[in-house]
Structure formats: structure tokens, C-alpha cells
């Protein structure tokens, strides 16, 4: 397991992104530094750092602040 900052959707807890460093913009939005992406606080929750189990990937998994679980709405893209 690795410690990561996790950004999730408030609506369904699906993981938007994960990263090693996080800060907050002047407007309060959490930003993953290495990925250089920020998320509006009205749509996203920020957690971390938390222990992320191996195999957990954005969109494929959800995190509710306590546990990781498969995203029941995830549909892999077909080739």
C-alpha cells in the first residue's frame, strides 16, 4: 500500500484522481500538485494522505473516507 491524497466525487464517491502531494488554491479548491489539476469543492472531497491498496485506480474505485470499494457504475472502455 502507498500513501496518497485522494480526490472523490461528492455525488457517488468515485475517485477522480490520486497524487503524492496536495495543496489548496486561493479559492479553496484542492489541487494535486504533480498532476497540476484542481477540483471545485462543491463537487469534490479531498482526503489524505490515506493508505491506498494496490490495484485501486481512479474511476474504477470509490472511497467514502473510510474504505475503498469497486465503483458499481464503472464501465471499462471497449477497444
C-alpha positions in Angstrom: 0.0 0.0 0.0 1.1 3.5 -0.7 0.0 6.8 1.0 -1.8 9.1 -1.5 -4.1 12.1 -1.5 -7.4 11.1 -2.9 -10.0 13.3 -4.6 -13.5 11.9 -4.9 -16.9 13.0 -6.3 -19.3 14.2 -3.6 -22.2 12.6 -5.5 -21.1 9.0 -5.7 -17.6 8.8 -4.0 -15.9 7.7 -7.2 -12.2 8.6 -7.3 -11.4 11.4 -9.7 -7.6 11.4 -9.1 -4.8 10.4 -6.6 -1.4 12.0 -6.0 1.6 12.3 -3.8 1.2 16.0 -2.9 -1.8 18.2 -2.4 -2.3 21.9 -1.6 -5.2 24.3 -1.9 -5.7 27.1 -4.3 -6.7 30.6 -3.1 -10.3 29.8 -3.8 -10.2 26.7 -1.6 -10.1 24.1 -4.3 -7.9 21.1 -3.6 -5.1 20.7 -6.1 -2.9 17.7 -6.8 0.5 19.3 -7.3 2.3 16.7 -9.5 -0.8 16.3 -11.7 -1.5 20.1 -11.7 -5.2 19.5 -11.5 -7.7 21.2 -9.2 -11.3 20.3 -8.3 -14.2 22.5 -7.3 -15.1 21.9 -3.7 -18.9 21.9 -4.5 -18.3 18.7 -6.5 -15.3 17.0 -4.8 -14.0 15.8 -1.5 -10.3 15.7 -0.7 -8.7 13.1 1.6 -5.3 12.2 2.7 -2.9 11.1 2.9 -4.5 7.7 3.2 -3.2 4.2 2.6 -4.3 3.2 -0.9 -4.4 -0.6 -1.6 -2.6 -1.8 -4.7 -4.8 -2.0 -7.7 -7.0 0.9 -6.8 -7.5 3.2 -9.8 -9.4 6.4 -10.5 -12.9 5.9 -11.8 -12.7 2.1 -11.2 -12.9 2.6 -7.5 -14.7 4.7 -4.9 -13.6 6.0 -1.5 -16.0 7.2 1.2 -13.5 8.5 3.7 -13.3 5.1 5.4 -13.0 2.4 2.8 -12.2 1.7 -0.9 -14.7 -0.3 -2.9 -15.3 -1.0 -6.6 -17.3 1.6 -8.4 -20.6 -0.1 -9.2 -21.2 2.2 -12.2 -17.8 1.7 -13.8 -17.9 0.5 -17.3 -14.5 -0.1 -19.0 -14.0 1.4 -22.4 -14.2 -1.2 -25.1 -11.3 -1.3 -27.6 
